[in-house]
Amino acid sequence: MPTGLEIFTVAETAAADAAAIGLGTPGTALMERAGGAVADAICARWTPRPTAVLCGPGNNGGDGYVIARRLKRRGWTVWVERTGPPQTPDAQAMAARWRGRTLELSPTDGEAELVVDAFFGVGLSKPLEGAAQARARATDRRKVVAVDIPSGIAGDTGKALGPDAFSAALTVTFHRRKPAHVLQPGADACGEIIISDIGLGPTPTSLHVNAPALWQKHFPWPDAQTHKHLRGRLAVVSGGPWNTGAARLAARGGLRVGAGLVTVLSPPDALAVNAAHLEAIMLRGFDSEAELVRLGEGADAVIIGPAVGVGSATVAQVLALAKTGAALVLDADALTSFQDDPARLFSLLDRDDVLTPHPGEFERIFPGLLAARPDRITAARQAAVYAGCVVLLKGPDTVIAAPDGRAAVNVEPAPWLATAGSGDVLAGFIGGLIAQGMDSFEATCAGSWIHADAGASFGPGLIAEDLPDLAPHALKRLYGRT
């Protein structure tokens, strides 16, 4: 796995620290490197100005004393504010090296034009209280630099631990990202995130940022010997005559992402409507589940769900397609149709299949799971185990999880994708890549990344119809990385 994309839980981070110390690196050396990295980041972005370094009692506060010392050495006007003396040996050692002004924590910023939040790190488990809570409420995030994570945000969930927490313009974390750096609302509270290497060494994990380095070596680029029949066969099931657009969006997405042959499978009464709008995409009609099985057997992947309708007819179609051997991408109505019996759906699926729910659909087929788990990553991973297939949980922090424990999180914001039909194109991207032989987890990661990249490149005014035609630009940028 590529380095730099890993996301470490609080426990994994503590284990990495302990391993480095166990191999002979003193904790004070790690603290010196961490504080130095933050001071360097500050000096690269701001000119010297009155700066308050807020130091907590633990090792995060120890980093703060290093930062204050390093800034003072560079000529900054800097002072430390604290709630009490340091409590850990390493923090005590760093406090003893600080020769500047030390004050009790003020509930307001006073003369400070920059505030370094070195109160509490990712391991905080209780809400901010007293002067720390008041300071978090009073401080403008635009002048805050957070050490590791804004204080008051839980490291493993990204959720605020109480009514008030710090937000930052810049967060400097160490070794690797933590879940709170990629999950909302923590990701937003962090502002710009810098990851500093302090020498902890490689540590394995199955949780990563969704970026091309994670999957691009397996991307199905064609070569000189490739023809359309080798580039995969994708089928998309259409709804009735008044509900055909969603299937065509998915089909066009699959075609644009490289599937060699894409076919819309249409009920007889929708054939004319679909035929009027399709060109390179083929069209076949079906009037029974047996006919759907026959058509599905000729596909490498089948998408069902976008606007097919909720009810027993869709359940029957999914049951039929499960017999074909094609990988299934189930979205929207195909998921909701099983809300009364999700176990029946799960019994049909295997590791090559993909579910793409938004939170509402996730609740319908995994009732109570999202609320019962501490974060979206844990919920998506558990859902993938329950369903026995890949699960993509949509949102501003989309999570992709496989039943073997692999998981990835989208970190690039793409708010313009919040438009009707966007998810249908996403299903097409995923299905098109699976049809070309890409592993379903990697195809889902890649399809989600292309989707977000396309949306971000267009920006305001994006509608779902734009997305398939933006895919070639995303693919060209991706191809340039190979």
PyMOL commands that set and color helices and strands:
alter all, ss='L'
color gray80, all
select helices_A, chain A and resi 10-22+27-45+59-73+89-97+130-138+141-143+179-181+186-190+212-214+216-218+228-230+245-256+268-275+289-296+312-321+333-336+342-348+359-365+369-372+376-387+415-417+422-435+440-458+464-479
alter helices_A, ss='H'
color red, helices_A
select strands_A, chain A and resi 51-55+78-82+102-104+114-118+144-147+170-174+192-196+207-209+233-237+261-266+282-285+301-304+327-330+354-355+390-393+399-401+407-409
alter strands_A, ss='S'
color yellow, strands_A
deselect
rebuild
show_as cartoon
